[in-house]
Amino acid sequence: MTILHTTLNLLKKAGACGQAIGSGEGYDKLRQHLGKDWPKTKPIALLTVLESNGLEDTLWCLRATLPTEEAERNRIARLFACDAAERMLPVWEKTYPDDKRPHNAIEVARRYAEGKASTSELAAASAAAWDAARDA
């Protein structure tokens, strides 16, 4: 299992003191959980943020992962988005049973996250899904 990390500095740079984790409260809550002497450049596992602050703040922290973990963060975020979109497919398919464009887009995005589809395949599937949404 891959564990992503952030730092207090990265959170500040991403605007943590003015948004979600940073409605001020979330950032302060994490600081309290870590202890006042936690170095601002020391990595913080996102699992620690989850433990301290909950899912919403942890998802927000995806924008502030370590630069060396950016590719893995993108892969995980894409797969998470695929899972979320897939949960809505039954709603789409009930109304448009013959339109497989959203289903195809999810499949291609999942393959892309695993390195098994090209950028052009992803772009084409994405464009088709947007066309489906406009057609609806």
C-alpha positions in Angstrom: 0.0 0.0 0.0 1.3 3.4 -0.9 1.1 6.1 1.8 1.2 9.7 0.7 2.7 12.5 2.7 2.5 16.3 3.1 4.2 18.8 5.4 3.0 21.8 7.4 4.9 24.0 4.9 3.1 22.4 1.9 -0.2 22.7 3.6 0.4 26.4 4.3 1.5 27.0 0.7 -1.7 25.3 -0.6 -3.8 27.7 1.4 -4.6 25.4 4.4 -5.2 28.3 6.7 -8.0 29.7 4.5 -9.8 26.6 3.2 -11.2 23.2 4.2 -8.4 21.9 6.4 -7.7 25.5 6.8 -10.9 27.0 7.8 -8.2 27.6 10.3 -9.7 24.9 12.5 -8.5 21.9 10.5 -4.9 23.2 10.3 -4.9 24.0 14.0 -6.4 20.7 14.8 -3.7 18.9 12.9 -1.0 21.0 14.5 -2.3 20.1 17.9 -2.4 16.4 17.0 1.2 16.5 15.8 2.5 18.5 18.8 3.7 22.1 18.8 7.3 21.0 18.1 6.6 19.2 14.8 9.0 20.5 12.2 7.3 22.3 9.4 9.3 20.3 6.8 8.8 16.9 8.4 6.6 14.6 6.3 3.1 13.9 7.7 1.4 10.7 6.4 -2.1 11.4 5.1 -3.2 8.6 7.3 -2.2 10.8 10.2 -4.4 13.6 8.8 -7.2 11.1 8.4 -6.8 9.9 12.0 -6.7 13.5 13.3 -9.1 15.4 11.1 -11.2 13.0 9.1 -11.8 12.2 5.4 -12.7 15.7 4.1 -9.5 17.3 5.3 -7.5 14.3 4.1 -8.9 14.6 0.6 -8.2 18.3 0.7 -4.6 17.5 1.6 -4.1 15.6 -1.7 -3.4 19.0 -3.3 -0.4 19.4 -1.0 1.5 16.1 -1.2 5.2 15.8 -1.5 6.5 16.6 -5.0 8.2 13.2 -5.2 4.8 11.6 -4.6 2.9 13.6 -7.2 2.6 10.8 -9.8 1.3 8.4 -7.2 -1.1 11.0 -5.8 -2.5 11.6 -9.3 -3.0 7.8 -9.8 -4.8 7.4 -6.5 -7.0 10.5 -7.1 -7.9 9.3 -10.6 -8.8 5.8 -9.3 -10.9 7.4 -6.5 -12.7 9.6 -9.0 -13.4 6.5 -11.2 -14.8 4.7 -8.2 -17.1 7.6 -7.3 -18.2 8.0 -10.9 -18.9 4.3 -11.3 -21.3 4.5 -8.3 -23.4 6.9 -10.4 -23.5 4.8 -13.5 -26.7 3.0 -12.6 -28.5 6.4 -12.5 -27.2 7.2 -16.0 -27.8 3.7 -17.4 -31.4 3.7 -16.1 -32.1 6.9 -18.2 -29.8 6.2 -21.1 -29.4 2.4 -21.3 -27.8 2.4 -24.7 -25.3 5.2 -24.1 -22.0 3.6 -22.9 -19.8 6.7 -23.2 -19.6 7.5 -19.5 -18.9 3.8 -18.7 -16.2 3.8 -21.4 -14.6 7.0 -20.0 -14.4 5.4 -16.5 -12.8 2.3 -18.0 -10.2 4.3 -20.0 -9.4 6.5 -17.0 -8.8 3.5 -14.8 -6.6 2.0 -17.5 -4.7 5.3 -17.8 -4.1 5.4 -14.1 -2.5 2.0 -14.4 -0.4 3.0 -17.4 -2.4 0.9 -19.8 -4.1 3.7 -21.9 -2.5 6.6 -23.7 -3.2 10.3 -23.1 -4.9 10.5 -26.5 -7.2 7.6 -25.5 -8.0 9.3 -22.2 -8.7 12.6 -24.0 -11.0 10.9 -26.5 -13.0 9.1 -23.8 -13.2 12.2 -21.8 -14.5 14.2 -24.7 -17.1 11.5 -25.5 -18.3 11.5 -21.9 -18.7 15.3 -21.9 -20.6 15.0 -25.2 -22.9 12.5 -23.5 -23.5 14.9 -20.7 -24.3 17.8 -23.1 -26.6 15.4 -25.1 -28.5 14.6 -22.0 
